[in-house]
């Protein structure tokens, strides 16, 4: 059963969405504040976090950014925002914050359910905006945009970019053949570029190179091919990504094993007994420090620079200590 957090400060709308999702057999957790949503999401790692886009007490994009900065959350969870603002600037901000999809209001419930099903199953969904930073040259564009079939390794920018295949390169290749090749260098250059394009981009190259198609027909053909084409590079990279994901899951499971509880000893057996009052004071002190770190983290973290990571580590250490310490027994016990 897929798990979803529904975060909306309007209780009626929150309960309506949650009830609809529960009827679709989702495990639903409700959150009335962004802080509650963040804390619950990081503690439970749901399949999807469904955020309302408009809040009086915070900003959904900032909350999404904080959640996505957590490596485990970014690996396991997806964020969907329901927003009445779907302008280009907002979509770019959402994509940069790690939001998987922005759905416009008013919400089409059938579309929402279909998209949530895709996110819960970790299927590909086109991101809110194209925020790739690579710049293309030559016949194809080398950039890094997950899900775009034209993406490739950044190192290809240098290997196959403009000027990589020139007369000197072609002459060097021809000189390695024992037989004479009676083909002009510019023909060989075009042949090599077409071969690289075919391997990396797949079917789209042939469509774009077909001069018999009109601009409108070419655009339709390219859009149709994008959903079907596969290149060898993408297959190889996806295979490698799956192997890396499996390794990360194994490492995270090992690292996230809960620590053993600290035993409260009532008799001396070679170890020092723990005074329940001292244990209670320790827990109280750690809880105060934890709350202080949390309150400091939200408004201050972005301005701390290099100390931001140390603050997060200290906060996590306090939480781990609290998890490892049991509740102090009553004196009567």
N, C-alpha and C positions, 0 to 999 in steps of 0.2 A: 504494500500500500504506500503510495507516494505521499510525502509530507509537505505541507504548505503553511507558511505564516501569512496571515492576512493582516496588514497594518493599515489602519485608517482611524483618524481621531473622531469621526462621526460614528457613533455606536450603531445607529440604525443601518447605515450602509455597510458597516463592517459585518454585522450579524447577517445581513441579507446575502452578501458574498460568501461568507463562511458557511451558511446553511446550504446554499446552492452547491458548493464544492463538497460538502459532506454527503450530500445526496449522490454525488458522483464517486463516492467511496474514497475520497481523499482524507488523510489525517490532517485536520486543520487546527492551528493554534492562532488565537486572536491576540492582537497587540494594539493598544490604544495610544501609545506614544512611540516616537522613534527610538528613544533610549531603551524602552522595553523590547522593541523589535530587534535592535542590535544585540542586546544581551541574550535574548532567547535564541536568535539565529546562530550566534557564535557558540552557544552551549549545546544546541541540538543538531546543527548542520542539516537543515531541511533541504528537500530537493529544490524547492522554489520559494522565494520571498516575494509576495505580491504587495507592492507599495502603492498607496495613493500618492499622487503627484503634488497635491496642495496641502500644506500644513501651516498652522498658525504658530506652532511651537518649534519649528525647525525646518530643515530643507531635505527633501527626499534624495536629491542628487548627492549632497554631502554625506548622508547616511549610507548610501550605496557605495560611495568611495571608501568610507571607513571599513565597511564590510569586505569589499573586494581587496583591500590591502592585507587581509588575513590570508595567508597562503592556502590553508586547509579549506577555508570557505570558498576561495576562488576556484579551487580544484573540484569541489563537490557540489556547489550550489549555484543557482541562477537567480537573477533579480529581474522582475517584470514590474514596470511602473504604469499605472493608469493615470493619464494626464490630459487636461484640456488644452495644454500648450504642446504643440507638435511642430513648432518651427525648427528651421535648420539649426539655429544656434543651440536650442534646447536639446535636440537630438545628438549633436556633437558632444555637448557636455555630458549627456547620459552615457554615450559610448565610452568617453574617456574615464568615466567613473565606474566602468565595469558593468553597466546595465545591459542585460541580454536583449531586452525588447521594450519598446514604449508603445502602448496601445492607446488610441485616442478615446476621449469621452465624447458623447455617451457611449457606454460599453455595449458592444454586440456580444451577448452572452455566449452564443454558439461559437463565435470566433475565439472568444477568451478561453473557453473550455478546450477548443482544438489546439490553441497555442500552448496552454498550460500542459496539455498532454505531451506535446513535443518537448517542452523544457524538462518535464519530469523524467522523460525517457532519454534525456541528453541527446536529442536529435539536433541536427543543424538548423538554426534559425538565423536569418539575416540580421546582423547587428543594426542598431538604430541609425548609425551613420558610418561612413567610410572614413576612418581616421588613420589610415596607413601613412607612414612617413617616408617610404621609399620613393625614389624618383626613377623613372624608366628611361631607357635609351636603346637605340637599335630597333630591332623588329618587335620586341616584346617588352613589357614593363616588369621590372623586378621589384617586388614590394612584399610586405608581410601583412596580409590581412586574412585572419582565420576564416575559412569557409569560401573564400574567393578562389575558384579553380585556377586563376592565373598567378597565384602567389608562388614564390620559390625562395630558395636560400639566399640571404643577403650577399653571400660571397659571389653569387652568379653575376652581381652587378659589375664586378671587376673582371671576372672570367670571360663573360660573353657580352660585355657592353660595347659601346661605340669604340672602334679602333682595335678591338681585340683580334678580329679576323681581318687582316690587311694583306697586301701583296707579299710582305716578308714572311708572314705566317703561312700563306698558301705555297710560296716557293719552297719553304722548308719542308712542308708535307710532301710536295711533289718530288723533291730530291730523294726521299726515302724509298720511292718505288724503283724497282729494277727495270720496269718497262716505261717507255715514253708515253706520256699522256698528252694527247693533242687537244687540249681544252684550254680556253682562255682563263686567266686567273679570276676575272670578274664573274665568270660563269660558276667556277668552283666556289667562290665566295658566297654567291647567292644560294648555291646548293647546300652549303654548310649551314647557312643561317636558317634556311627552310627546315633542315633536319633538326636543328636545335629547337626551333619553334614548335615543330610537330611533337617532339619528345616532351617539351615543357608545357605547352599550352593545349596540345591535343587538337580537337576538331575546329576550334575557333579560327585558327590561322587560315585554313582552307576557305572558310566562309568569307573572311575579310579580304582574301586575295582574289575571290571570284569577281571579275570585272563585269560579268553579265548581269549581276544583280543590281537593282536600284538601291539607293540609300535606305529607303524604307524597308525593302525586302531584306537587305543585309542586316538591318537592325533587328527585324523580327527573327531572322534565322539565328543570329548570335544569341538573342535572349532565349530562344528555344533550346539551343545547344548547351547553354550554360548549366542547365539542370541535369544533363545526361553525360556530358563529356568527362572523361577521366584521363589523366596523364600518368605516365610512369613515375614521374617525380612525386606527384601527390600520393600515389599508392605507396611508394617507398617511405615517404615522410609520415604518412598516417600509420603505417606499420611500426615505424620507429617510435612515434608518439604513443601508441598503445603499449609498447614495451616499457617506455619511460613511466607512463601512468601506473602500470602494474607495480613497477619497482617503488614508485612514490607511495602507493597505497600500503605496500608491505612495510616500508620504513615508518610511515605515519602511525600504523597500527602498533608498531613496536614502541615508538616514542610516546604514544598517547595512552599506554597502559596505566591504569590508576595506581598511585603509590600505595604501599601497604599502610594500613592504619597503625597509629602509634598505640601500643598497649599500655593500659593503666594498670600498674602492678600494685597489688595490695600486700604482697609479702615479698621479702627480700630473697631473691633467688640468683644472685650474681649480677643483677642489673639494678640501677637506681630507680626507686619508685617515683611515680609522678604525683605530685600533690594536686588534687582536684582544683583547689583554689588557684594555684599557679597556672594550671591548664586553662581555667576559665578566664583569668586575667590575660593570658597569652592570646586566646581567641578574641577577646574583646579588643585588644590592642591591634591585632591584625585586621579585624573588621573596620576599625576606624581608619587605619592606613589604607586599606583597600578602597573605602568610600572616598577618601581624600584624593587618591590617585585617579579614581574615575572622574571626579568632579574637575580635577586639574586637566585631565587628558583632553576633554572635548574642546574647551575654548583655547587651551594653551598649547596643545601638542604641535600645531602647525608652525608655531613661532619658536619652538625649542631647538630647531636645527638638529645637530648631531646628538643632542640629549634626548630627542624624542624616542629613539629606539631604547635607550636605557630606561626611560620612564615606563615604556610598555613592558620591558623585561621585568622590572621591579614589580609592576602591578601583577604580572602573571605569576611571579614567585610567591607573592603574598597569597594569591588565590590558591596556588598549589599547596602552600602550607596549611591554609584553612581546610582544604579537602583532605589532607593527611591527618589532621587532628580530629579526634572524636569529640562529641559533646561531653563536658564534664559531668560526672554523676552527682546526684543530690547527696547532701551530707548524710541523709538517712540511710541511703544505700551503702 
